[in-house]
Amino acid sequence: MAEPDIAQKAPYGVELEPGDYWWCQCGKSKKQPLCDSSHKGGEFKPVKFTITEKKIYWLCACKHTNNKPFCDRTHRKL
C-alpha cells in the first residue's frame, strides 16, 4: 500500500458546524483537511465523519493518525 502525502506535520484546528464531512486521507486535497476529490484514481478514499456539536476540532494533517480523522499526535513520530 502506498503512503499518503503529508499535508503538514501539525493538525488543522477547524471550527465545524454540526453535519457530515469528508476528511482527506490521501493528502492531496487543496481544501485540507477536507476532501476535494483529488484522490480520484488513487487507492485512498476520504473518511466520512459526523459532527454533532459546533466547536474547534483538531483534524490530522500528517494522514497517519490511528483515530481518523482526528489528530492523535502521530505527526510527532514522523
C-alpha positions in Angstrom: 0.0 0.0 0.0 1.2 3.5 -0.9 1.9 6.1 1.8 -0.4 9.2 1.9 1.1 12.6 1.2 1.8 14.6 4.4 -0.1 17.8 4.1 1.7 19.3 7.2 3.3 17.9 10.4 0.7 19.6 12.7 -3.0 19.2 13.0 -5.6 21.6 11.5 -7.8 23.4 14.0 -11.1 23.8 12.2 -14.3 25.1 13.6 -17.1 22.9 12.3 -20.8 23.1 12.4 -22.9 20.0 13.0 -23.2 17.9 9.9 -21.4 15.3 7.8 -17.8 15.9 6.5 -15.3 14.1 4.4 -11.7 14.1 5.7 -8.9 13.9 3.1 -6.9 10.7 3.6 -4.6 11.0 0.6 -3.0 14.3 1.5 -3.5 15.8 -2.0 -6.6 18.0 -1.3 -6.3 21.7 -1.9 -9.0 22.2 0.8 -7.1 20.5 3.6 -8.1 18.9 5.9 -11.3 18.2 4.0 -11.6 16.3 0.7 -11.8 18.0 -2.7 -11.8 14.7 -4.7 -8.1 14.9 -5.6 -7.9 11.2 -4.6 -9.8 10.1 -7.8 -7.9 7.3 -9.5 -5.8 6.6 -6.4 -6.1 4.0 -3.7 -7.0 6.4 -0.9 -10.7 7.2 -0.2 -12.0 10.1 2.0 -13.2 9.3 5.5 -16.8 10.4 6.3 -17.4 11.7 9.8 -20.3 13.4 11.6 -20.1 16.4 13.9 -22.8 16.9 16.4 -21.5 20.0 18.2 -20.2 23.3 16.9 -16.6 23.7 18.1 -13.0 23.6 17.0 -11.8 20.1 16.1 -8.2 19.1 15.6 -8.0 17.1 12.4 -5.0 15.1 11.3 -2.8 16.7 8.6 0.0 14.1 8.6 -2.5 11.4 7.5 -1.0 8.8 9.8 -3.4 9.1 12.7 -4.9 5.9 14.3 -8.0 7.9 15.2 -9.2 9.1 11.7 -9.9 12.0 11.1 -8.8 13.3 14.5 -5.2 14.1 15.4 -3.6 11.6 17.8 -0.1 13.3 17.7 1.4 10.7 15.4 3.0 13.5 13.5 5.5 13.9 16.3 7.0 10.5 15.4 7.4 11.2 11.6 
